[in-house]
């Protein structure tokens, strides 16, 4: 609930500030300001919102997948180097508690395989949807700018290959990958009491792999 509240506050701040910026630009060009409904359909809002979401879903999806196969010695974000990924019951070093097995696993076959990879599939699917929303919103924004400046209007396919779109995407992607890299590396040596993302504060470096 706390994260949902923080998300809502941040999104409202983005919307309020973004609409104010856009309205100022429109007034400077002799255009009327937008009402709330019009702003939610505007390219600026769609592009900015989905651009951020796409990088988050890409980061989380790749992080989930990469931690299946890769290890970082001593990092609290990594499984132990000596752990095998052989499909045993102790997945990732965690023993499975007694209880009913999820339905897809009991069915077996394709259902079990899909369920076994459902987290990464969901995250990467959300990334694809957010990227599509970003492309569309960014294109709408470029169309409006071209019309205002009496320039040729780019098609959606032309915008998909434009440097502007990929500049917007890569600047967000690299920051997300840097954030994960920082957490993985710093958790080798640093601690945060009571955080599940950290190794125990009293654990010696020799035990945790940092020494």
trRosetta pair geometry for C-beta under 8 A, 3 or more apart (Angstrom, degrees):
i j d omega theta_ij theta_ji phi_ij phi_ji
1 4 5.5 -53 -145 37 34 113
1 5 6.3 36 155 -20 66 104
2 5 5.8 -55 -151 35 30 111
2 6 6.4 28 152 -17 65 106
3 6 5.6 -53 -145 38 34 111
3 7 6.2 39 153 -23 65 104
4 7 5.6 -51 -148 35 31 115
4 8 6.4 31 153 -19 64 105
5 8 5.7 -54 -148 36 31 111
5 9 6.4 30 155 -18 65 106
6 9 5.8 -53 -145 37 31 110
6 10 6.2 28 157 -16 65 109
7 10 5.9 -61 -148 40 27 108
7 11 6.1 24 157 -18 65 110
8 11 5.8 -55 -142 37 28 109
8 12 6.3 28 158 -18 64 106
9 12 5.9 -56 -149 37 28 110
9 13 6.4 29 152 -19 63 107
10 13 5.6 -55 -149 36 32 113
10 14 6.4 34 152 -20 65 104
11 14 5.6 -51 -149 35 33 113
11 15 6.3 33 153 -19 66 105
11 49 7.7 50 -138 -122 96 108
12 15 5.7 -54 -146 37 32 111
12 16 6.2 28 158 -17 67 108
13 16 6.0 -55 -141 39 28 107
13 17 6.0 19 163 -9 65 112
14 17 6.2 -64 -143 44 24 103
14 18 5.7 21 162 -19 64 117
14 48 6.9 -174 177 129 120 128
14 49 7.3 128 126 -87 143 82
15 18 5.9 -58 -137 41 22 109
15 19 6.1 21 163 -18 62 109
15 39 7.4 106 -166 128 90 130
15 45 6.9 37 -120 -128 77 114
16 19 6.2 -58 -147 36 23 107
16 20 6.5 23 155 -19 60 108
17 20 5.7 -57 -151 35 31 112
17 21 6.4 30 154 -19 66 105
18 21 5.8 -54 -149 35 32 110
18 22 6.2 27 156 -15 66 108
18 39 7.8 134 106 -177 99 120
18 44 6.1 172 177 135 112 114
18 45 6.0 127 123 -92 144 74
18 48 6.2 -156 -113 48 145 162
19 22 5.7 -56 -144 40 32 109
19 23 6.0 32 158 -20 67 108
19 34 6.9 -118 -149 70 95 105
19 36 7.6 -24 -114 -108 156 60
19 39 4.9 -4 -108 -138 108 155
19 45 7.7 18 -69 -73 79 114
20 23 5.9 -54 -143 37 27 110
20 24 6.5 30 156 -21 61 106
21 24 5.9 -57 -154 33 29 112
21 25 6.6 26 151 -16 64 106
21 44 8.0 -158 87 176 106 151
22 25 5.7 -56 -151 37 34 111
22 26 6.3 32 153 -19 68 106
22 34 6.7 -16 114 19 123 123
22 39 7.0 145 69 -127 147 101
22 42 6.7 85 -166 133 163 160
22 44 5.2 -172 -85 45 130 164
23 26 5.6 -53 -144 37 33 111
23 27 6.3 34 157 -20 66 105
23 33 3.9 23 -140 -127 109 105
23 34 6.5 -128 -85 25 88 76
24 27 5.9 -54 -147 36 29 110
24 28 6.5 32 152 -21 62 106
25 28 5.7 -55 -151 34 31 114
25 29 6.6 11 156 -3 65 110
26 29 6.0 -69 -150 48 32 99
26 31 3.9 -83 -173 80 90 108
26 32 6.8 -29 142 81 126 22
26 33 6.0 145 76 -95 131 46
26 34 7.1 124 -8 -23 166 87
27 30 7.6 51 -172 -71 31 16
27 31 7.0 -96 -68 63 27 61
27 32 7.9 34 -88 -133 69 21
27 33 6.4 -4 -56 -59 100 87
29 148 5.8 -12 -172 -158 154 125
31 148 7.9 -67 -36 -111 136 114
34 38 4.0 -133 -164 94 103 119
34 39 4.6 135 113 -62 129 80
34 42 6.3 -30 -128 -51 174 138
35 38 5.2 91 52 13 69 104
35 39 7.1 -132 98 -10 33 92
36 39 5.7 -58 -148 34 31 112
36 40 6.5 31 157 -21 66 104
37 40 6.0 -54 -152 31 31 109
37 41 7.0 14 154 -5 62 108
38 41 6.1 -69 -157 44 35 103
38 42 6.4 51 146 -47 68 102
39 42 5.2 -42 -149 8 39 123
39 44 8.0 -49 -159 65 77 106
39 45 5.7 99 158 -37 75 142
40 45 5.9 -97 -125 107 31 161
41 45 7.8 53 40 56 14 126
41 46 7.6 5 -168 -42 27 118
42 45 5.1 86 68 12 87 101
42 46 6.9 -168 92 -3 42 92
42 140 7.2 -179 -178 125 42 130
42 141 7.7 71 159 -85 79 81
43 46 5.7 -63 -139 46 33 108
43 47 5.5 31 166 -21 72 113
43 136 7.9 -138 -121 131 84 60
43 137 4.8 143 -154 -174 59 60
43 138 6.7 130 -177 -89 106 8
43 139 7.0 -132 -130 73 128 44
43 140 3.0 -168 -79 91 114 97
43 141 3.3 -160 122 -49 128 69
43 142 7.5 -130 165 7 159 54
43 143 7.3 156 -49 38 155 93
43 144 6.2 -164 24 3 133 123
44 47 6.1 -59 -141 38 21 107
44 48 6.2 13 165 -12 61 113
44 137 7.5 -117 21 174 6 105
44 141 5.5 108 -66 -103 57 119
45 48 6.3 -62 -142 40 24 104
45 49 6.0 16 165 -14 63 116
45 137 7.1 -114 81 -148 50 131
46 49 6.2 -64 -143 40 22 106
46 50 6.0 1 171 1 64 116
46 133 6.0 -130 -176 173 94 88
46 134 7.6 180 142 -104 77 30
46 136 6.4 -63 144 95 140 90
46 137 2.7 -162 103 -99 99 124
46 138 8.0 -120 100 -27 92 48
46 140 6.7 53 52 40 134 135
47 50 6.7 -67 -138 47 19 95
47 51 5.7 27 163 -29 61 116
47 134 5.9 74 -142 -152 55 60
47 137 3.5 -159 -52 117 62 108
47 138 4.2 111 -120 -68 121 63
47 140 7.5 -152 -41 52 107 93
47 141 5.3 -43 -15 -13 148 137
47 168 7.3 -51 176 -172 108 159
48 51 5.8 -55 -141 32 21 116
48 52 6.9 17 161 -14 58 105
48 137 7.5 -107 9 136 51 143
49 52 6.4 -66 -163 35 27 104
49 53 6.5 16 152 -12 65 112
49 133 7.5 -57 91 135 94 128
49 137 7.4 149 43 -63 86 175
50 53 5.4 -55 -140 42 40 111
50 54 5.9 46 160 -30 71 102
50 130 4.7 177 -161 -168 83 70
50 131 7.3 177 158 -75 109 12
50 132 7.8 -89 -179 73 147 47
50 133 3.4 -163 -104 100 156 108
50 134 3.9 -147 108 -59 106 71
50 137 5.9 148 30 13 122 136
51 54 6.2 -50 -147 27 24 111
51 55 7.2 19 156 -14 57 104
51 134 4.5 114 -73 -127 62 120
51 137 7.8 -111 -32 74 92 128
51 138 7.3 90 -67 -59 115 114
51 168 5.5 -75 -133 159 135 111
51 169 7.0 -127 -144 -89 89 56
51 172 6.0 164 159 -28 88 156
52 55 6.3 -62 -158 34 33 106
52 56 6.7 28 151 -17 67 108
52 172 6.5 -147 -106 -137 45 142
53 56 5.7 -59 -152 36 36 111
53 57 6.2 27 158 -13 71 108
53 126 7.6 -99 159 156 106 99
53 130 4.1 -138 103 -136 105 138
53 133 7.6 11 60 67 128 133
53 134 7.9 -162 54 -54 88 108
54 57 6.1 -60 -147 41 30 104
54 58 6.1 30 156 -19 66 110
54 127 5.6 85 -153 -155 66 67
54 130 3.8 -172 -74 113 72 112
54 131 4.5 103 -128 -70 136 67
54 133 7.8 -169 -54 56 108 93
54 134 5.4 -56 -17 -20 140 141
54 169 7.1 -49 100 -130 137 92
54 172 7.3 87 76 100 90 143
55 58 5.7 -54 -143 38 31 112
55 59 6.2 36 156 -23 64 106
55 169 7.6 169 -71 -160 96 61
55 172 3.7 -121 -58 141 150 111
55 173 5.3 -142 -124 -79 99 50
55 175 7.3 28 171 61 149 92
55 176 4.7 179 163 -29 101 139
56 59 5.8 -55 -150 34 28 112
56 60 6.4 18 158 -11 65 109
56 176 6.7 -161 -89 -114 39 137
57 60 6.0 -56 -142 42 31 105
57 61 5.9 32 160 -20 66 111
57 123 5.4 179 -166 -176 81 73
57 124 7.2 152 152 -96 101 24
57 126 4.4 -143 -132 100 147 101
57 127 3.7 -163 109 -71 114 76
57 130 5.7 145 20 16 137 141
58 61 5.9 -58 -141 39 26 109
58 62 6.2 16 165 -9 64 111
58 124 7.7 65 -109 -115 53 65
58 127 4.6 107 -65 -131 68 136
58 173 6.3 -36 92 -118 147 95
58 176 6.9 108 79 89 95 157
59 62 6.4 -67 -149 42 21 101
59 63 6.0 22 157 -22 62 114
59 173 7.8 179 -61 -143 87 60
59 176 3.8 -115 -72 164 132 127
59 177 6.7 -149 -112 -66 94 53
59 179 7.4 8 -150 62 149 112
59 180 6.1 -180 -167 -38 106 128
60 63 5.5 -56 -142 37 29 115
60 64 6.3 32 159 -21 64 103
60 123 5.0 -126 101 -151 101 139
61 64 6.0 -54 -152 32 28 109
61 65 6.6 18 154 -10 62 109
61 120 5.6 100 -156 -152 78 69
61 123 3.5 -179 -80 114 88 115
61 124 4.2 124 -156 -63 153 74
61 126 7.9 -179 -55 53 123 93
61 127 5.7 -79 0 -23 146 136
62 65 5.7 -59 -147 43 35 108
62 66 5.8 30 159 -19 71 111
63 66 6.0 -54 -135 39 26 106
63 67 6.3 24 164 -18 62 109
63 180 5.6 -141 -94 -132 122 146
64 67 6.4 -63 -150 35 23 107
64 68 7.4 35 149 -32 56 98
64 119 5.7 -140 -168 119 156 114
64 120 4.9 -161 99 -83 126 89
64 123 6.4 130 15 25 139 155
65 68 5.8 -47 -167 11 38 116
65 69 7.8 -3 156 9 65 100
65 120 5.1 86 -64 -126 93 141
66 69 6.7 -76 -159 48 39 87
66 70 5.0 -19 172 25 82 124
67 70 6.6 -67 -101 59 28 82
67 77 7.3 -103 -106 152 128 82
67 78 6.6 -151 -136 -120 93 59
67 79 6.8 117 176 -7 89 96
68 85 6.3 88 171 -132 74 147
69 85 6.7 -70 -100 1 53 165
70 78 7.6 -80 115 -130 74 113
71 78 5.1 107 -154 176 57 127
71 79 6.2 -80 -108 71 95 75
71 80 7.3 -3 -141 132 129 20
71 81 4.7 134 144 -105 153 63
71 83 7.8 154 -95 46 131 93
72 75 3.9 20 96 8 114 135
72 77 7.0 18 48 73 128 91
72 78 4.2 -178 41 -40 80 154
72 184 5.4 90 28 173 169 112
72 185 7.5 -103 180 -82 147 54
72 188 7.3 -100 139 -73 109 111
73 78 7.7 -49 -41 84 15 149
73 81 5.4 4 -93 -54 81 131
73 188 7.7 47 101 -124 59 120
73 209 5.1 -141 173 165 75 126
74 188 4.1 55 117 -143 110 95
74 189 7.8 27 149 -52 127 59
74 205 7.8 9 -139 -164 123 78
74 208 5.8 73 -145 130 74 82
74 209 3.4 -148 -81 103 69 96
74 210 4.1 120 -160 -71 134 61
75 78 4.3 71 73 8 106 109
75 184 5.0 5 -154 -174 151 70
75 185 7.0 -50 -100 -87 119 23
75 187 5.1 73 -158 83 73 103
75 188 5.0 -45 -83 -71 64 80
75 209 7.9 -60 0 85 41 127
76 187 3.9 -103 30 165 100 126
76 188 7.7 -153 -8 -71 73 33
76 197 6.1 102 116 161 127 48
76 198 5.4 -61 -125 -139 178 24
76 199 4.6 -141 -87 -38 111 79
76 208 7.8 -24 -71 -164 79 122
77 183 6.0 89 -54 125 148 97
77 184 4.6 -95 58 -108 140 70
77 187 5.5 114 -15 51 93 153
77 197 7.0 11 -79 -161 84 84
78 81 7.9 30 133 -62 124 64
78 184 6.8 67 -40 -149 101 100
79 83 4.8 -82 154 53 115 145
79 92 5.3 -115 -100 -146 128 79
79 93 6.3 166 -147 -4 98 116
80 83 4.6 106 65 -20 86 103
80 93 6.4 86 11 -61 109 144
80 209 7.8 174 -132 -49 79 146
81 209 7.5 143 -7 -131 113 148
83 92 7.0 53 163 -141 155 35
83 93 5.6 -77 -106 -51 140 100
84 88 7.4 68 84 1 105 120
87 91 7.9 -10 -142 -94 28 94
88 91 7.1 179 78 -69 63 55
89 95 7.6 29 125 -143 96 58
89 96 5.5 -96 174 13 93 121
90 93 6.2 9 155 -131 104 18
90 94 6.4 167 -167 66 67 33
90 95 5.4 -25 -113 -88 92 56
90 96 7.3 -136 -92 -11 44 80
91 94 6.1 -26 74 53 66 91
91 96 7.4 55 14 -56 94 103
101 105 5.0 -106 165 85 107 124
101 106 5.3 130 97 -58 114 92
102 105 4.9 86 68 8 84 108
102 106 7.3 -157 96 -8 42 88
102 115 6.5 -179 111 179 135 149
103 106 5.7 -59 -149 35 34 110
103 107 6.5 33 156 -21 68 104
103 111 8.0 -69 125 158 77 135
104 107 5.6 -52 -150 32 35 113
104 111 4.3 -146 -152 156 82 97
104 112 5.7 158 145 -86 82 44
104 114 6.8 -102 -167 72 140 92
104 115 3.6 141 102 -44 146 145
105 108 7.4 34 173 -69 36 49
105 111 8.0 -127 -50 117 20 95
105 112 5.2 80 -121 -120 44 95
105 115 6.2 -109 -54 86 71 147
105 116 7.8 98 -94 -61 89 87
107 111 4.1 6 88 67 131 148
107 112 6.4 -166 75 -43 77 84
108 111 6.8 58 69 56 23 98
108 112 4.9 -15 -135 -18 29 133
109 112 6.1 114 50 18 34 98
109 113 7.1 -69 138 -1 36 101
110 113 5.5 -57 -145 40 35 112
110 114 6.0 36 157 -21 69 106
111 114 5.9 -56 -147 37 27 110
111 115 6.3 23 156 -16 63 110
112 115 5.8 -57 -144 40 30 109
112 116 6.1 34 155 -25 65 108
113 116 5.7 -53 -146 33 29 114
113 117 6.8 -3 162 8 62 108
114 117 6.6 -80 -153 52 27 88
114 118 6.2 58 148 -72 66 88
114 121 7.3 -21 -162 -4 73 165
115 118 5.2 -17 -144 -28 35 123
117 120 5.5 -53 -175 48 79 106
117 121 5.5 84 126 -28 88 107
118 121 5.5 -59 -141 42 32 114
118 122 6.0 35 161 -23 68 107
119 122 6.0 -56 -149 34 25 109
119 123 6.5 19 157 -14 62 109
120 123 5.8 -56 -143 40 33 109
120 124 6.0 23 162 -11 68 110
121 124 6.3 -62 -142 44 24 102
121 125 6.1 28 157 -22 63 111
122 125 5.7 -57 -146 36 26 112
122 126 6.4 27 155 -18 63 106
123 126 5.8 -54 -150 36 30 111
123 127 6.5 36 148 -22 63 103
124 127 5.2 -43 -148 31 39 119
124 128 6.6 44 151 -22 64 98
125 128 5.6 -49 -151 32 35 112
125 129 6.6 32 151 -15 65 103
126 129 5.7 -52 -147 38 35 110
126 130 6.1 33 155 -17 67 108
127 130 5.8 -58 -145 40 28 108
127 131 6.1 30 156 -22 65 107
128 131 5.7 -53 -145 35 28 112
128 132 6.5 31 154 -19 62 104
129 132 5.7 -53 -151 34 32 112
129 133 6.5 31 151 -17 64 105
130 133 5.5 -53 -150 38 35 113
130 134 6.3 39 150 -22 66 104
131 134 5.5 -51 -148 35 33 114
131 135 6.4 37 152 -22 65 102
131 169 7.5 39 -131 -117 96 126
132 135 5.7 -50 -148 33 32 112
132 136 6.4 28 156 -15 64 107
133 136 5.9 -57 -147 39 30 109
133 137 6.1 24 159 -14 66 111
134 137 6.0 -60 -142 42 27 106
134 138 5.9 25 161 -17 65 112
134 165 8.0 121 132 -155 98 91
134 168 7.2 -176 175 119 119 128
134 169 7.1 110 131 -85 149 93
135 138 6.1 -60 -143 40 23 108
135 139 6.2 25 157 -20 61 110
135 156 7.6 72 150 -167 104 94
135 159 7.2 134 -171 113 81 110
135 160 6.1 22 -153 -100 125 83
135 165 6.5 35 -119 -147 72 132
136 139 5.8 -57 -149 35 27 112
136 140 6.4 29 154 -20 64 105
136 156 7.6 -6 -108 -132 62 118
137 140 5.7 -52 -148 34 33 112
137 141 6.4 33 153 -20 64 105
138 141 5.6 -54 -152 35 33 114
138 142 6.5 31 151 -17 65 105
138 159 6.8 166 108 169 95 127
138 164 7.2 173 174 123 121 104
138 165 5.5 124 118 -108 152 84
138 168 6.2 -163 -109 38 142 165
139 142 5.7 -56 -148 38 33 109
139 143 6.3 38 152 -24 66 104
139 154 7.2 -121 -147 93 84 106
139 156 5.3 20 -147 -117 161 71
139 159 4.2 142 -106 84 93 168
139 160 7.9 -11 -75 -50 122 66
139 165 7.9 9 -61 -85 75 121
140 143 5.6 -51 -148 32 32 115
140 144 6.6 30 155 -17 64 103
141 144 6.0 -54 -152 34 31 109
141 145 6.5 29 152 -17 64 107
142 145 5.6 -55 -146 38 34 111
142 146 6.2 35 155 -21 67 106
142 154 5.7 -21 127 39 128 124
142 159 5.8 164 51 -113 151 124
142 162 7.6 110 -109 52 166 171
142 164 6.8 129 -87 90 129 155
143 146 5.8 -56 -148 36 29 110
143 147 6.4 27 155 -17 64 107
143 153 5.4 39 -138 -154 79 103
143 154 6.9 -118 -80 50 69 75
144 147 5.8 -56 -147 38 31 110
144 148 6.3 32 155 -21 65 107
145 148 5.7 -55 -148 36 31 112
145 149 6.3 7 160 0 65 112
145 151 7.9 -10 121 42 73 124
146 149 6.2 -70 -143 50 27 95
146 151 4.3 -99 -151 75 77 97
146 152 6.5 -57 -171 86 130 33
146 153 4.9 151 102 -100 140 55
146 154 6.5 168 -44 -3 157 79
147 150 7.5 29 -172 -76 30 34
147 151 7.9 -83 -45 47 20 69
147 153 6.4 24 -60 -86 82 109
154 158 4.3 -132 -168 91 96 124
154 159 4.9 115 123 -58 130 87
154 162 7.0 9 -165 -57 162 138
155 158 4.6 98 52 5 77 103
155 159 7.0 -144 93 -5 41 85
156 159 5.7 -55 -149 37 32 110
156 160 6.4 41 151 -28 64 102
157 160 5.5 -46 -149 26 35 117
157 161 7.1 16 157 -3 62 103
158 161 6.4 -71 -159 45 32 97
158 162 6.6 50 144 -50 66 102
159 162 5.1 -39 -149 2 41 125
159 164 7.6 -53 -153 66 79 111
159 165 5.9 107 162 -47 77 130
160 165 6.5 -55 -132 53 26 171
161 165 7.9 77 50 41 9 131
162 165 5.0 98 68 3 89 98
162 166 7.4 -174 94 3 51 87
163 166 6.0 -69 -150 48 36 101
163 167 5.8 44 153 -28 73 107
164 167 5.7 -53 -145 32 27 114
164 168 6.6 28 156 -19 62 104
165 168 5.9 -58 -158 33 30 111
165 169 6.5 21 151 -14 66 108
166 169 5.4 -51 -142 40 40 110
166 170 5.8 32 163 -15 73 109
167 170 6.4 -57 -134 41 24 101
167 171 6.2 25 166 -22 61 111
168 171 6.5 -62 -150 31 20 109
168 172 7.1 8 157 -7 57 109
169 172 6.2 -73 -163 40 31 103
169 173 6.1 25 154 -20 72 113
170 173 5.4 -53 -136 38 37 112
170 174 6.1 35 167 -21 70 104
171 174 6.6 -50 -144 33 24 106
171 175 7.0 22 156 -16 56 109
172 175 6.0 -61 -154 35 34 109
172 176 6.6 31 154 -18 68 106
173 176 5.9 -60 -153 35 33 109
173 177 6.4 26 155 -14 68 107
174 177 5.8 -55 -146 40 34 109
174 178 6.2 38 153 -22 66 107
175 178 5.6 -52 -147 36 32 115
175 179 6.5 38 152 -25 63 102
176 179 5.7 -50 -151 29 33 113
176 180 6.8 28 154 -13 64 103
177 180 5.9 -53 -149 38 35 108
177 181 6.2 38 152 -20 66 108
178 181 5.6 -55 -145 39 31 114
178 182 6.2 35 155 -23 65 106
179 182 5.8 -54 -150 33 28 112
179 183 6.6 26 154 -16 63 106
180 183 5.8 -56 -149 37 33 109
180 184 6.2 32 155 -19 67 108
181 184 5.9 -57 -146 37 29 110
181 185 6.2 16 161 -10 66 112
182 185 6.2 -64 -144 43 25 102
182 186 5.8 14 166 -11 66 116
183 186 6.3 -59 -132 43 23 102
183 187 6.0 25 166 -23 61 113
183 197 7.2 -52 -172 174 117 128
184 187 6.3 -64 -152 31 19 110
184 188 7.9 33 147 -35 54 92
185 188 6.0 -39 -173 2 41 114
186 189 6.9 -77 -166 49 44 84
186 190 5.0 -18 167 28 86 125
187 190 6.5 -72 -102 61 30 81
187 197 6.7 -102 -106 151 137 82
187 198 6.2 -144 -138 -113 97 59
187 199 7.0 123 174 -9 88 91
188 208 7.8 153 -163 129 53 113
188 209 7.4 -86 -147 95 88 91
188 210 4.8 138 164 -105 82 105
189 205 7.5 5 -120 -113 69 113
189 210 5.3 144 -85 -159 64 145
190 198 7.6 -77 113 -130 69 112
191 198 5.1 103 -152 179 57 129
191 199 6.4 -81 -107 68 93 74
191 200 7.6 -14 -137 125 129 22
191 201 4.6 128 153 -107 152 67
192 195 4.0 20 96 10 109 137
192 197 7.1 14 51 74 124 92
192 198 4.3 -178 43 -40 76 153
193 198 7.6 -53 -46 81 14 148
193 201 5.2 -5 -91 -49 80 136
195 198 4.3 69 75 9 105 108
198 201 7.7 29 133 -64 126 68
199 203 5.2 -86 151 51 109 144
199 208 4.9 55 -172 -125 165 137
200 203 4.1 105 69 -27 95 106
203 207 5.2 -116 -176 80 91 124
203 208 5.0 91 129 -49 124 113
204 207 4.8 93 62 4 81 102
204 208 7.2 -174 90 1 42 89
204 211 7.1 -16 148 -20 85 143
205 208 5.9 -68 -142 48 34 99
205 209 7.8 -93 176 64 61 23
205 210 4.2 -87 -152 76 93 95
205 211 3.4 112 117 -47 105 100
206 211 4.3 -46 -72 55 56 143
208 211 7.7 95 57 -2 76 88
